[in-house]
Amino acid sequence: MTTHTASKSDTAPLPPVDEVLDVKGLNCPLPILKTKVAINRMTPGQVLHVLATDPLAVVDFRSFCARTGHELLKLVDDAEVCEFYIRKVEQPR
């Protein structure tokens, strides 16, 4: 299992999760599409925790966050399930 954080400290606690989105078993583009819908329902500052099994999920979610400006707080890349913690920004691109 590999853990990546966007913050300077790997031990920094995550903010509380406001919503969990389980997209396990779905492949591209469905995990990103469902994430976009979920984030659109949220208010800025809220955190979405996404669980995915798509083999390209890490690449897709990094790209999604870079393209939209939403903050990828942390990702846990496990052999079976990847977890993404995404904070909604005030003004997405």
PDB file with one MODEL, atoms N, CA, C and O in Angstrom:
MODEL        1
ATOM      1  N   MET A   1       0.853  -1.171   0.000  1.00  0.00           N
ATOM      2  CA  MET A   1       0.000   0.000   0.000  1.00  0.00           C
ATOM      3  C   MET A   1       0.896   1.228   0.000  1.00  0.00           C
ATOM      4  O   MET A   1       1.883   1.294   0.732  1.00  0.00           O
ATOM      5  N   THR A   2       0.538   2.200  -0.831  1.00  0.00           N
ATOM      6  CA  THR A   2       1.269   3.452  -0.914  1.00  0.00           C
ATOM      7  C   THR A   2       0.338   4.584  -0.527  1.00  0.00           C
ATOM      8  O   THR A   2      -0.799   4.661  -0.993  1.00  0.00           O
ATOM      9  N   THR A   3       0.842   5.470   0.340  1.00  0.00           N
ATOM     10  CA  THR A   3       0.061   6.632   0.746  1.00  0.00           C
ATOM     11  C   THR A   3       0.750   7.877   0.233  1.00  0.00           C
ATOM     12  O   THR A   3       1.955   8.048   0.417  1.00  0.00           O
ATOM     13  N   HIS A   4      -0.003   8.736  -0.403  1.00  0.00           N
ATOM     14  CA  HIS A   4       0.505   9.998  -0.920  1.00  0.00           C
ATOM     15  C   HIS A   4      -0.316  11.109  -0.293  1.00  0.00           C
ATOM     16  O   HIS A   4      -1.538  11.011  -0.177  1.00  0.00           O
ATOM     17  N   THR A   5       0.375  12.172   0.112  1.00  0.00           N
ATOM     18  CA  THR A   5      -0.362  13.323   0.613  1.00  0.00           C
ATOM     19  C   THR A   5       0.060  14.561  -0.150  1.00  0.00           C
ATOM     20  O   THR A   5       1.189  14.665  -0.630  1.00  0.00           O
ATOM     21  N   ALA A   6      -0.843  15.471  -0.249  1.00  0.00           N
ATOM     22  CA  ALA A   6      -0.551  16.723  -0.928  1.00  0.00           C
ATOM     23  C   ALA A   6       0.025  17.742   0.046  1.00  0.00           C
ATOM     24  O   ALA A   6       0.556  18.771  -0.372  1.00  0.00           O
ATOM     25  N   SER A   7      -0.079  17.462   1.339  1.00  0.00           N
ATOM     26  CA  SER A   7       0.444  18.399   2.327  1.00  0.00           C
ATOM     27  C   SER A   7       1.916  18.126   2.591  1.00  0.00           C
ATOM     28  O   SER A   7       2.461  17.115   2.148  1.00  0.00           O
ATOM     29  N   LYS A   8       2.554  19.038   3.320  1.00  0.00           N
ATOM     30  CA  LYS A   8       3.975  18.893   3.609  1.00  0.00           C
ATOM     31  C   LYS A   8       4.246  17.815   4.645  1.00  0.00           C
ATOM     32  O   LYS A   8       5.356  17.286   4.699  1.00  0.00           O
ATOM     33  N   SER A   9       3.272  17.481   5.458  1.00  0.00           N
ATOM     34  CA  SER A   9       3.469  16.500   6.518  1.00  0.00           C
ATOM     35  C   SER A   9       2.591  15.281   6.286  1.00  0.00           C
ATOM     36  O   SER A   9       1.371  15.391   6.167  1.00  0.00           O
ATOM     37  N   ASP A  10       3.232  14.110   6.223  1.00  0.00           N
ATOM     38  CA  ASP A  10       2.476  12.876   6.031  1.00  0.00           C
ATOM     39  C   ASP A  10       1.654  12.515   7.259  1.00  0.00           C
ATOM     40  O   ASP A  10       0.739  11.694   7.177  1.00  0.00           O
ATOM     41  N   THR A  11       1.974  13.121   8.396  1.00  0.00           N
ATOM     42  CA  THR A  11       1.253  12.796   9.615  1.00  0.00           C
ATOM     43  C   THR A  11       0.114  13.766   9.889  1.00  0.00           C
ATOM     44  O   THR A  11      -0.607  13.610  10.874  1.00  0.00           O
ATOM     45  N   ALA A  12      -0.054  14.756   9.040  1.00  0.00           N
ATOM     46  CA  ALA A  12      -1.122  15.726   9.247  1.00  0.00           C
ATOM     47  C   ALA A  12      -2.476  15.024   9.169  1.00  0.00           C
ATOM     48  O   ALA A  12      -2.735  14.277   8.226  1.00  0.00           O
ATOM     49  N   PRO A  13      -3.331  15.261  10.149  1.00  0.00           N
ATOM     50  CA  PRO A  13      -4.642  14.601  10.117  1.00  0.00           C
ATOM     51  C   PRO A  13      -5.514  15.171   8.999  1.00  0.00           C
ATOM     52  O   PRO A  13      -5.417  16.346   8.645  1.00  0.00           O
ATOM     53  N   LEU A  14      -6.345  14.326   8.471  1.00  0.00           N
ATOM     54  CA  LEU A  14      -7.284  14.770   7.451  1.00  0.00           C
ATOM     55  C   LEU A  14      -8.461  15.472   8.106  1.00  0.00           C
ATOM     56  O   LEU A  14      -8.836  15.152   9.234  1.00  0.00           O
ATOM     57  N   PRO A  15      -9.041  16.427   7.397  1.00  0.00           N
ATOM     58  CA  PRO A  15     -10.258  17.040   7.938  1.00  0.00           C
ATOM     59  C   PRO A  15     -11.384  16.009   7.907  1.00  0.00           C
ATOM     60  O   PRO A  15     -11.281  14.991   7.221  1.00  0.00           O
ATOM     61  N   PRO A  16     -12.438  16.271   8.638  1.00  0.00           N
ATOM     62  CA  PRO A  16     -13.567  15.332   8.613  1.00  0.00           C
ATOM     63  C   PRO A  16     -14.103  15.163   7.190  1.00  0.00           C
ATOM     64  O   PRO A  16     -14.136  16.107   6.401  1.00  0.00           O
ATOM     65  N   VAL A  17     -14.516  13.947   6.892  1.00  0.00           N
ATOM     66  CA  VAL A  17     -15.086  13.633   5.581  1.00  0.00           C
ATOM     67  C   VAL A  17     -16.570  13.968   5.618  1.00  0.00           C
ATOM     68  O   VAL A  17     -17.283  13.586   6.545  1.00  0.00           O
ATOM     69  N   ASP A  18     -17.024  14.689   4.594  1.00  0.00           N
ATOM     70  CA  ASP A  18     -18.426  15.090   4.534  1.00  0.00           C
ATOM     71  C   ASP A  18     -19.284  14.105   3.756  1.00  0.00           C
ATOM     72  O   ASP A  18     -20.485  13.996   4.002  1.00  0.00           O
ATOM     73  N   GLU A  19     -18.675  13.390   2.821  1.00  0.00           N
ATOM     74  CA  GLU A  19     -19.424  12.423   2.011  1.00  0.00           C
ATOM     75  C   GLU A  19     -18.471  11.337   1.537  1.00  0.00           C
ATOM     76  O   GLU A  19     -17.305  11.602   1.247  1.00  0.00           O
ATOM     77  N   VAL A  20     -18.981  10.113   1.462  1.00  0.00           N
ATOM     78  CA  VAL A  20     -18.216   8.989   0.930  1.00  0.00           C
ATOM     79  C   VAL A  20     -18.881   8.544  -0.364  1.00  0.00           C
ATOM     80  O   VAL A  20     -20.099   8.381  -0.430  1.00  0.00           O
ATOM     81  N   LEU A  21     -18.060   8.351  -1.390  1.00  0.00           N
ATOM     82  CA  LEU A  21     -18.551   7.899  -2.690  1.00  0.00           C
ATOM     83  C   LEU A  21     -17.862   6.588  -3.030  1.00  0.00           C
ATOM     84  O   LEU A  21     -16.642   6.554  -3.194  1.00  0.00           O
ATOM     85  N   ASP A  22     -18.623   5.516  -3.138  1.00  0.00           N
ATOM     86  CA  ASP A  22     -18.082   4.197  -3.464  1.00  0.00           C
ATOM     87  C   ASP A  22     -18.310   3.932  -4.950  1.00  0.00           C
ATOM     88  O   ASP A  22     -19.440   3.718  -5.389  1.00  0.00           O
ATOM     89  N   VAL A  23     -17.217   3.950  -5.718  1.00  0.00           N
ATOM     90  CA  VAL A  23     -17.305   3.675  -7.150  1.00  0.00           C
ATOM     91  C   VAL A  23     -16.509   2.404  -7.491  1.00  0.00           C
ATOM     92  O   VAL A  23     -16.051   2.219  -8.619  1.00  0.00           O
ATOM     93  N   LYS A  24     -16.362   1.548  -6.492  1.00  0.00           N
ATOM     94  CA  LYS A  24     -15.651   0.287  -6.719  1.00  0.00           C
ATOM     95  C   LYS A  24     -16.405  -0.525  -7.768  1.00  0.00           C
ATOM     96  O   LYS A  24     -17.635  -0.571  -7.778  1.00  0.00           O
ATOM     97  N   GLY A  25     -15.632  -1.166  -8.655  1.00  0.00           N
ATOM     98  CA  GLY A  25     -16.235  -1.991  -9.701  1.00  0.00           C
ATOM     99  C   GLY A  25     -16.551  -1.228 -10.970  1.00  0.00           C
ATOM    100  O   GLY A  25     -16.862  -1.836 -11.994  1.00  0.00           O
ATOM    101  N   LEU A  26     -16.476   0.097 -10.922  1.00  0.00           N
ATOM    102  CA  LEU A  26     -16.743   0.906 -12.108  1.00  0.00           C
ATOM    103  C   LEU A  26     -15.427   1.293 -12.777  1.00  0.00           C
ATOM    104  O   LEU A  26     -14.421   1.523 -12.106  1.00  0.00           O
ATOM    105  N   ASN A  27     -15.447   1.361 -14.093  1.00  0.00           N
ATOM    106  CA  ASN A  27     -14.259   1.760 -14.847  1.00  0.00           C
ATOM    107  C   ASN A  27     -14.487   3.086 -15.537  1.00  0.00           C
ATOM    108  O   ASN A  27     -15.617   3.552 -15.686  1.00  0.00           O
ATOM    109  N   CYS A  28     -13.383   3.679 -15.952  1.00  0.00           N
ATOM    110  CA  CYS A  28     -13.361   4.969 -16.627  1.00  0.00           C
ATOM    111  C   CYS A  28     -14.394   4.995 -17.759  1.00  0.00           C
ATOM    112  O   CYS A  28     -14.479   4.054 -18.548  1.00  0.00           O
ATOM    113  N   PRO A  29     -15.156   6.047 -17.832  1.00  0.00           N
ATOM    114  CA  PRO A  29     -15.088   7.330 -17.127  1.00  0.00           C
ATOM    115  C   PRO A  29     -16.031   7.449 -15.936  1.00  0.00           C
ATOM    116  O   PRO A  29     -16.126   8.522 -15.339  1.00  0.00           O
ATOM    117  N   LEU A  30     -16.731   6.371 -15.573  1.00  0.00           N
ATOM    118  CA  LEU A  30     -17.768   6.471 -14.540  1.00  0.00           C
ATOM    119  C   LEU A  30     -17.286   6.962 -13.171  1.00  0.00           C
ATOM    120  O   LEU A  30     -17.983   7.771 -12.560  1.00  0.00           O
ATOM    121  N   PRO A  31     -16.123   6.515 -12.652  1.00  0.00           N
ATOM    122  CA  PRO A  31     -15.710   7.039 -11.349  1.00  0.00           C
ATOM    123  C   PRO A  31     -15.549   8.561 -11.336  1.00  0.00           C
ATOM    124  O   PRO A  31     -15.950   9.219 -10.377  1.00  0.00           O
ATOM    125  N   ILE A  32     -14.970   9.113 -12.385  1.00  0.00           N
ATOM    126  CA  ILE A  32     -14.784  10.561 -12.452  1.00  0.00           C
ATOM    127  C   ILE A  32     -16.127  11.269 -12.634  1.00  0.00           C
ATOM    128  O   ILE A  32     -16.378  12.296 -12.002  1.00  0.00           O
ATOM    129  N   LEU A  33     -16.978  10.734 -13.482  1.00  0.00           N
ATOM    130  CA  LEU A  33     -18.294  11.356 -13.695  1.00  0.00           C
ATOM    131  C   LEU A  33     -19.104  11.388 -12.408  1.00  0.00           C
ATOM    132  O   LEU A  33     -19.723  12.403 -12.088  1.00  0.00           O
ATOM    133  N   LYS A  34     -19.106  10.284 -11.669  1.00  0.00           N
ATOM    134  CA  LYS A  34     -19.852  10.232 -10.408  1.00  0.00           C
ATOM    135  C   LYS A  34     -19.223  11.150  -9.363  1.00  0.00           C
ATOM    136  O   LYS A  34     -19.928  11.740  -8.545  1.00  0.00           O
ATOM    137  N   THR A  35     -17.901  11.269  -9.392  1.00  0.00           N
ATOM    138  CA  THR A  35     -17.207  12.187  -8.486  1.00  0.00           C
ATOM    139  C   THR A  35     -17.590  13.622  -8.796  1.00  0.00           C
ATOM    140  O   THR A  35     -17.848  14.411  -7.887  1.00  0.00           O
ATOM    141  N   LYS A  36     -17.628  13.960 -10.065  1.00  0.00           N
ATOM    142  CA  LYS A  36     -18.002  15.321 -10.465  1.00  0.00           C
ATOM    143  C   LYS A  36     -19.408  15.658  -9.980  1.00  0.00           C
ATOM    144  O   LYS A  36     -19.635  16.754  -9.466  1.00  0.00           O
ATOM    145  N   VAL A  37     -20.348  14.740 -10.135  1.00  0.00           N
ATOM    146  CA  VAL A  37     -21.723  14.962  -9.683  1.00  0.00           C
ATOM    147  C   VAL A  37     -21.757  15.154  -8.161  1.00  0.00           C
ATOM    148  O   VAL A  37     -22.433  16.049  -7.654  1.00  0.00           O
ATOM    149  N   ALA A  38     -21.021  14.303  -7.444  1.00  0.00           N
ATOM    150  CA  ALA A  38     -21.011  14.399  -5.977  1.00  0.00           C
ATOM    151  C   ALA A  38     -20.401  15.720  -5.521  1.00  0.00           C
ATOM    152  O   ALA A  38     -20.939  16.371  -4.625  1.00  0.00           O
ATOM    153  N   ILE A  39     -19.294  16.119  -6.121  1.00  0.00           N
ATOM    154  CA  ILE A  39     -18.635  17.377  -5.734  1.00  0.00           C
ATOM    155  C   ILE A  39     -19.512  18.574  -6.061  1.00  0.00           C
ATOM    156  O   ILE A  39     -19.533  19.547  -5.308  1.00  0.00           O
ATOM    157  N   ASN A  40     -20.232  18.519  -7.164  1.00  0.00           N
ATOM    158  CA  ASN A  40     -21.120  19.628  -7.535  1.00  0.00           C
ATOM    159  C   ASN A  40     -22.221  19.850  -6.496  1.00  0.00           C
ATOM    160  O   ASN A  40     -22.706  20.972  -6.344  1.00  0.00           O
ATOM    161  N   ARG A  41     -22.620  18.793  -5.777  1.00  0.00           N
ATOM    162  CA  ARG A  41     -23.655  18.900  -4.737  1.00  0.00           C
ATOM    163  C   ARG A  41     -23.093  19.461  -3.429  1.00  0.00           C
ATOM    164  O   ARG A  41     -23.855  19.891  -2.563  1.00  0.00           O
ATOM    165  N   MET A  42     -21.782  19.460  -3.284  1.00  0.00           N
ATOM    166  CA  MET A  42     -21.150  19.852  -2.030  1.00  0.00           C
ATOM    167  C   MET A  42     -20.878  21.358  -2.001  1.00  0.00           C
ATOM    168  O   MET A  42     -20.910  22.032  -3.030  1.00  0.00           O
ATOM    169  N   THR A  43     -20.612  21.861  -0.808  1.00  0.00           N
ATOM    170  CA  THR A  43     -20.240  23.266  -0.669  1.00  0.00           C
ATOM    171  C   THR A  43     -18.717  23.373  -0.578  1.00  0.00           C
ATOM    172  O   THR A  43     -18.054  22.426  -0.156  1.00  0.00           O
ATOM    173  N   PRO A  44     -18.165  24.515  -0.969  1.00  0.00           N
ATOM    174  CA  PRO A  44     -16.713  24.685  -0.907  1.00  0.00           C
ATOM    175  C   PRO A  44     -16.170  24.393   0.487  1.00  0.00           C
ATOM    176  O   PRO A  44     -16.754  24.787   1.497  1.00  0.00           O
ATOM    177  N   GLY A  45     -15.042  23.694   0.518  1.00  0.00           N
ATOM    178  CA  GLY A  45     -14.405  23.327   1.771  1.00  0.00           C
ATOM    179  C   GLY A  45     -14.759  21.928   2.242  1.00  0.00           C
ATOM    180  O   GLY A  45     -14.038  21.348   3.053  1.00  0.00           O
ATOM    181  N   GLN A  46     -15.860  21.379   1.743  1.00  0.00           N
ATOM    182  CA  GLN A  46     -16.232  20.034   2.140  1.00  0.00           C
ATOM    183  C   GLN A  46     -15.294  19.019   1.492  1.00  0.00           C
ATOM    184  O   GLN A  46     -14.690  19.281   0.452  1.00  0.00           O
ATOM    185  N   VAL A  47     -15.185  17.849   2.134  1.00  0.00           N
ATOM    186  CA  VAL A  47     -14.264  16.807   1.684  1.00  0.00           C
ATOM    187  C   VAL A  47     -15.040  15.580   1.246  1.00  0.00           C
ATOM    188  O   VAL A  47     -15.923  15.093   1.953  1.00  0.00           O
ATOM    189  N   LEU A  48     -14.690  15.088   0.061  1.00  0.00           N
ATOM    190  CA  LEU A  48     -15.273  13.875  -0.502  1.00  0.00           C
ATOM    191  C   LEU A  48     -14.242  12.761  -0.410  1.00  0.00           C
ATOM    192  O   LEU A  48     -13.091  12.939  -0.809  1.00  0.00           O
ATOM    193  N   HIS A  49     -14.653  11.618   0.114  1.00  0.00           N
ATOM    194  CA  HIS A  49     -13.797  10.431   0.210  1.00  0.00           C
ATOM    195  C   HIS A  49     -14.299   9.445  -0.844  1.00  0.00           C
ATOM    196  O   HIS A  49     -15.426   8.958  -0.762  1.00  0.00           O
ATOM    197  N   VAL A  50     -13.449   9.154  -1.836  1.00  0.00           N
ATOM    198  CA  VAL A  50     -13.826   8.285  -2.940  1.00  0.00           C
ATOM    199  C   VAL A  50     -13.082   6.961  -2.828  1.00  0.00           C
ATOM    200  O   VAL A  50     -11.875   6.940  -2.583  1.00  0.00           O
ATOM    201  N   LEU A  51     -13.801   5.857  -3.006  1.00  0.00           N
ATOM    202  CA  LEU A  51     -13.233   4.514  -3.026  1.00  0.00           C
ATOM    203  C   LEU A  51     -13.369   3.976  -4.441  1.00  0.00           C
ATOM    204  O   LEU A  51     -14.476   3.904  -4.976  1.00  0.00           O
ATOM    205  N   ALA A  52     -12.234   3.591  -5.060  1.00  0.00           N
ATOM    206  CA  ALA A  52     -12.265   3.162  -6.455  1.00  0.00           C
ATOM    207  C   ALA A  52     -11.366   1.942  -6.675  1.00  0.00           C
ATOM    208  O   ALA A  52     -10.379   1.741  -5.968  1.00  0.00           O
ATOM    209  N   THR A  53     -11.736   1.137  -7.672  1.00  0.00           N
ATOM    210  CA  THR A  53     -10.931  -0.031  -8.038  1.00  0.00           C
ATOM    211  C   THR A  53     -10.446   0.026  -9.481  1.00  0.00           C
ATOM    212  O   THR A  53      -9.720  -0.868  -9.916  1.00  0.00           O
ATOM    213  N   ASP A  54     -10.821   1.035 -10.218  1.00  0.00           N
ATOM    214  CA  ASP A  54     -10.380   1.191 -11.608  1.00  0.00           C
ATOM    215  C   ASP A  54      -8.852   1.229 -11.630  1.00  0.00           C
ATOM    216  O   ASP A  54      -8.255   2.006 -10.884  1.00  0.00           O
ATOM    217  N   PRO A  55      -8.200   0.409 -12.469  1.00  0.00           N
ATOM    218  CA  PRO A  55      -6.736   0.389 -12.508  1.00  0.00           C
ATOM    219  C   PRO A  55      -6.107   1.735 -12.860  1.00  0.00           C
ATOM    220  O   PRO A  55      -4.952   1.980 -12.512  1.00  0.00           O
ATOM    221  N   LEU A  56      -6.836   2.602 -13.536  1.00  0.00           N
ATOM    222  CA  LEU A  56      -6.310   3.913 -13.911  1.00  0.00           C
ATOM    223  C   LEU A  56      -6.808   5.034 -13.002  1.00  0.00           C
ATOM    224  O   LEU A  56      -6.663   6.211 -13.331  1.00  0.00           O
ATOM    225  N   ALA A  57      -7.385   4.678 -11.879  1.00  0.00           N
ATOM    226  CA  ALA A  57      -7.988   5.676 -10.994  1.00  0.00           C
ATOM    227  C   ALA A  57      -6.984   6.719 -10.513  1.00  0.00           C
ATOM    228  O   ALA A  57      -7.309   7.905 -10.467  1.00  0.00           O
ATOM    229  N   VAL A  58      -5.781   6.304 -10.156  1.00  0.00           N
ATOM    230  CA  VAL A  58      -4.799   7.263  -9.638  1.00  0.00           C
ATOM    231  C   VAL A  58      -4.507   8.333 -10.689  1.00  0.00           C
ATOM    232  O   VAL A  58      -4.498   9.525 -10.381  1.00  0.00           O
ATOM    233  N   VAL A  59      -4.273   7.910 -11.910  1.00  0.00           N
ATOM    234  CA  VAL A  59      -3.996   8.854 -13.002  1.00  0.00           C
ATOM    235  C   VAL A  59      -5.218   9.735 -13.252  1.00  0.00           C
ATOM    236  O   VAL A  59      -5.095  10.953 -13.380  1.00  0.00           O
ATOM    237  N   ASP A  60      -6.385   9.119 -13.319  1.00  0.00           N
ATOM    238  CA  ASP A  60      -7.614   9.864 -13.608  1.00  0.00           C
ATOM    239  C   ASP A  60      -7.929  10.902 -12.535  1.00  0.00           C
ATOM    240  O   ASP A  60      -8.275  12.037 -12.863  1.00  0.00           O
ATOM    241  N   PHE A  61      -7.816  10.532 -11.256  1.00  0.00           N
ATOM    242  CA  PHE A  61      -8.175  11.466 -10.190  1.00  0.00           C
ATOM    243  C   PHE A  61      -7.151  12.584 -10.044  1.00  0.00           C
ATOM    244  O   PHE A  61      -7.519  13.723  -9.756  1.00  0.00           O
ATOM    245  N   ARG A  62      -5.874  12.277 -10.240  1.00  0.00           N
ATOM    246  CA  ARG A  62      -4.870  13.353 -10.224  1.00  0.00           C
ATOM    247  C   ARG A  62      -5.155  14.355 -11.346  1.00  0.00           C
ATOM    248  O   ARG A  62      -5.089  15.567 -11.144  1.00  0.00           O
ATOM    249  N   SER A  63      -5.466  13.835 -12.515  1.00  0.00           N
ATOM    250  CA  SER A  63      -5.773  14.691 -13.659  1.00  0.00           C
ATOM    251  C   SER A  63      -7.037  15.515 -13.400  1.00  0.00           C
ATOM    252  O   SER A  63      -7.071  16.713 -13.681  1.00  0.00           O
ATOM    253  N   PHE A  64      -8.062  14.874 -12.869  1.00  0.00           N
ATOM    254  CA  PHE A  64      -9.318  15.566 -12.565  1.00  0.00           C
ATOM    255  C   PHE A  64      -9.076  16.732 -11.614  1.00  0.00           C
ATOM    256  O   PHE A  64      -9.567  17.836 -11.848  1.00  0.00           O
ATOM    257  N   CYS A  65      -8.326  16.495 -10.548  1.00  0.00           N
ATOM    258  CA  CYS A  65      -8.065  17.559  -9.573  1.00  0.00           C
ATOM    259  C   CYS A  65      -7.207  18.669 -10.176  1.00  0.00           C
ATOM    260  O   CYS A  65      -7.455  19.849  -9.925  1.00  0.00           O
ATOM    261  N   ALA A  66      -6.211  18.303 -10.962  1.00  0.00           N
ATOM    262  CA  ALA A  66      -5.367  19.316 -11.603  1.00  0.00           C
ATOM    263  C   ALA A  66      -6.182  20.164 -12.572  1.00  0.00           C
ATOM    264  O   ALA A  66      -5.986  21.377 -12.657  1.00  0.00           O
ATOM    265  N   ARG A  67      -7.085  19.536 -13.292  1.00  0.00           N
ATOM    266  CA  ARG A  67      -7.888  20.231 -14.298  1.00  0.00           C
ATOM    267  C   ARG A  67      -8.960  21.116 -13.657  1.00  0.00           C
ATOM    268  O   ARG A  67      -9.232  22.211 -14.151  1.00  0.00           O
ATOM    269  N   THR A  68      -9.563  20.656 -12.573  1.00  0.00           N
ATOM    270  CA  THR A  68     -10.678  21.398 -11.968  1.00  0.00           C
ATOM    271  C   THR A  68     -10.243  22.344 -10.858  1.00  0.00           C
ATOM    272  O   THR A  68     -10.959  23.291 -10.534  1.00  0.00           O
ATOM    273  N   GLY A  69      -9.087  22.097 -10.279  1.00  0.00           N
ATOM    274  CA  GLY A  69      -8.622  22.915  -9.169  1.00  0.00           C
ATOM    275  C   GLY A  69      -9.033  22.394  -7.806  1.00  0.00           C
ATOM    276  O   GLY A  69      -8.601  22.941  -6.791  1.00  0.00           O
ATOM    277  N   HIS A  70      -9.864  21.342  -7.749  1.00  0.00           N
ATOM    278  CA  HIS A  70     -10.218  20.750  -6.459  1.00  0.00           C
ATOM    279  C   HIS A  70      -8.949  20.167  -5.845  1.00  0.00           C
ATOM    280  O   HIS A  70      -8.070  19.685  -6.559  1.00  0.00           O
ATOM    281  N   GLU A  71      -8.863  20.215  -4.529  1.00  0.00           N
ATOM    282  CA  GLU A  71      -7.629  19.844  -3.836  1.00  0.00           C
ATOM    283  C   GLU A  71      -7.611  18.352  -3.486  1.00  0.00           C
ATOM    284  O   GLU A  71      -8.456  17.867  -2.734  1.00  0.00           O
ATOM    285  N   LEU A  72      -6.639  17.642  -4.041  1.00  0.00           N
ATOM    286  CA  LEU A  72      -6.433  16.233  -3.686  1.00  0.00           C
ATOM    287  C   LEU A  72      -5.614  16.225  -2.403  1.00  0.00           C
ATOM    288  O   LEU A  72      -4.395  16.399  -2.429  1.00  0.00           O
ATOM    289  N   LEU A  73      -6.296  16.021  -1.282  1.00  0.00           N
ATOM    290  CA  LEU A  73      -5.643  16.083   0.018  1.00  0.00           C
ATOM    291  C   LEU A  73      -4.764  14.864   0.261  1.00  0.00           C
ATOM    292  O   LEU A  73      -3.660  14.977   0.795  1.00  0.00           O
ATOM    293  N   LYS A  74      -5.264  13.703  -0.134  1.00  0.00           N
ATOM    294  CA  LYS A  74      -4.544  12.465   0.126  1.00  0.00           C
ATOM    295  C   LYS A  74      -5.063  11.383  -0.792  1.00  0.00           C
ATOM    296  O   LYS A  74      -6.245  11.348  -1.135  1.00  0.00           O
ATOM    297  N   LEU A  75      -4.157  10.493  -1.188  1.00  0.00           N
ATOM    298  CA  LEU A  75      -4.603   9.291  -1.871  1.00  0.00           C
ATOM    299  C   LEU A  75      -3.879   8.113  -1.287  1.00  0.00           C
ATOM    300  O   LEU A  75      -2.686   8.181  -0.991  1.00  0.00           O
ATOM    301  N   VAL A  76      -4.609   7.028  -1.122  1.00  0.00           N
ATOM    302  CA  VAL A  76      -4.063   5.774  -0.634  1.00  0.00           C
ATOM    303  C   VAL A  76      -4.206   4.781  -1.769  1.00  0.00           C
ATOM    304  O   VAL A  76      -5.316   4.410  -2.148  1.00  0.00           O
ATOM    305  N   ASP A  77      -3.073   4.352  -2.309  1.00  0.00           N
ATOM    306  CA  ASP A  77      -3.051   3.452  -3.462  1.00  0.00           C
ATOM    307  C   ASP A  77      -2.799   2.041  -2.958  1.00  0.00           C
ATOM    308  O   ASP A  77      -1.652   1.644  -2.752  1.00  0.00           O
ATOM    309  N   ASP A  78      -3.858   1.293  -2.761  1.00  0.00           N
ATOM    310  CA  ASP A  78      -3.781  -0.077  -2.285  1.00  0.00           C
ATOM    311  C   ASP A  78      -3.882  -1.011  -3.484  1.00  0.00           C
ATOM    312  O   ASP A  78      -4.350  -0.606  -4.548  1.00  0.00           O
ATOM    313  N   ALA A  79      -3.454  -2.236  -3.325  1.00  0.00           N
ATOM    314  CA  ALA A  79      -3.514  -3.208  -4.418  1.00  0.00           C
ATOM    315  C   ALA A  79      -4.952  -3.458  -4.867  1.00  0.00           C
ATOM    316  O   ALA A  79      -5.190  -3.784  -6.030  1.00  0.00           O
ATOM    317  N   GLU A  80      -5.904  -3.310  -3.959  1.00  0.00           N
ATOM    318  CA  GLU A  80      -7.290  -3.615  -4.300  1.00  0.00           C
ATOM    319  C   GLU A  80      -8.181  -2.374  -4.421  1.00  0.00           C
ATOM    320  O   GLU A  80      -8.992  -2.280  -5.342  1.00  0.00           O
ATOM    321  N   VAL A  81      -8.034  -1.437  -3.507  1.00  0.00           N
ATOM    322  CA  VAL A  81      -8.900  -0.257  -3.496  1.00  0.00           C
ATOM    323  C   VAL A  81      -8.042   0.994  -3.322  1.00  0.00           C
ATOM    324  O   VAL A  81      -7.172   1.048  -2.453  1.00  0.00           O
ATOM    325  N   CYS A  82      -8.297   1.990  -4.155  1.00  0.00           N
ATOM    326  CA  CYS A  82      -7.647   3.292  -4.017  1.00  0.00           C
ATOM    327  C   CYS A  82      -8.625   4.224  -3.320  1.00  0.00           C
ATOM    328  O   CYS A  82      -9.827   4.200  -3.582  1.00  0.00           O
ATOM    329  N   GLU A  83      -8.087   5.041  -2.431  1.00  0.00           N
ATOM    330  CA  GLU A  83      -8.908   6.010  -1.710  1.00  0.00           C
ATOM    331  C   GLU A  83      -8.413   7.411  -2.027  1.00  0.00           C
ATOM    332  O   GLU A  83      -7.210   7.673  -2.034  1.00  0.00           O
ATOM    333  N   PHE A  84      -9.349   8.299  -2.285  1.00  0.00           N
ATOM    334  CA  PHE A  84      -9.034   9.687  -2.614  1.00  0.00           C
ATOM    335  C   PHE A  84      -9.805  10.596  -1.677  1.00  0.00           C
ATOM    336  O   PHE A  84     -11.001  10.406  -1.454  1.00  0.00           O
ATOM    337  N   TYR A  85      -9.114  11.581  -1.131  1.00  0.00           N
ATOM    338  CA  TYR A  85      -9.723  12.584  -0.273  1.00  0.00           C
ATOM    339  C   TYR A  85      -9.615  13.906  -1.027  1.00  0.00           C
ATOM    340  O   TYR A  85      -8.517  14.428  -1.221  1.00  0.00           O
ATOM    341  N   ILE A  86     -10.747  14.439  -1.448  1.00  0.00           N
ATOM    342  CA  ILE A  86     -10.772  15.621  -2.309  1.00  0.00           C
ATOM    343  C   ILE A  86     -11.578  16.728  -1.629  1.00  0.00           C
ATOM    344  O   ILE A  86     -12.717  16.527  -1.207  1.00  0.00           O
ATOM    345  N   ARG A  87     -10.949  17.902  -1.538  1.00  0.00           N
ATOM    346  CA  ARG A  87     -11.647  19.071  -0.970  1.00  0.00           C
ATOM    347  C   ARG A  87     -12.154  19.940  -2.107  1.00  0.00           C
ATOM    348  O   ARG A  87     -11.409  20.296  -3.019  1.00  0.00           O
ATOM    349  N   LYS A  88     -13.440  20.274  -2.034  1.00  0.00           N
ATOM    350  CA  LYS A  88     -14.030  21.148  -3.044  1.00  0.00           C
ATOM    351  C   LYS A  88     -13.519  22.575  -2.853  1.00  0.00           C
ATOM    352  O   LYS A  88     -13.493  23.094  -1.738  1.00  0.00           O
ATOM    353  N   VAL A  89     -13.112  23.198  -3.959  1.00  0.00           N
ATOM    354  CA  VAL A  89     -12.642  24.579  -3.901  1.00  0.00           C
ATOM    355  C   VAL A  89     -13.807  25.536  -4.168  1.00  0.00           C
ATOM    356  O   VAL A  89     -14.858  25.141  -4.672  1.00  0.00           O
ATOM    357  N   GLU A  90     -13.587  26.795  -3.815  1.00  0.00           N
ATOM    358  CA  GLU A  90     -14.606  27.827  -3.984  1.00  0.00           C
ATOM    359  C   GLU A  90     -14.946  28.057  -5.450  1.00  0.00           C
ATOM    360  O   GLU A  90     -16.119  28.107  -5.820  1.00  0.00           O
ATOM    361  N   GLN A  91     -13.923  28.195  -6.279  1.00  0.00           N
ATOM    362  CA  GLN A  91     -14.111  28.490  -7.700  1.00  0.00           C
ATOM    363  C   GLN A  91     -13.433  27.417  -8.555  1.00  0.00           C
ATOM    364  O   GLN A  91     -12.293  27.609  -8.977  1.00  0.00           O
ATOM    365  N   PRO A  92     -14.108  26.290  -8.821  1.00  0.00           N
ATOM    366  CA  PRO A  92     -13.481  25.293  -9.688  1.00  0.00           C
ATOM    367  C   PRO A  92     -13.282  25.828 -11.099  1.00  0.00           C
ATOM    368  O   PRO A  92     -13.986  26.730 -11.552  1.00  0.00           O
ATOM    369  N   ARG A  93     -12.310  25.251 -11.772  1.00  0.00           N
ATOM    370  CA  ARG A  93     -12.039  25.668 -13.165  1.00  0.00           C
ATOM    371  C   ARG A  93     -12.955  24.941 -14.105  1.00  0.00           C
ATOM    372  O   ARG A  93     -12.888  25.149 -15.317  1.00  0.00           O
TER     373      ARG A  93
ENDMDL
END
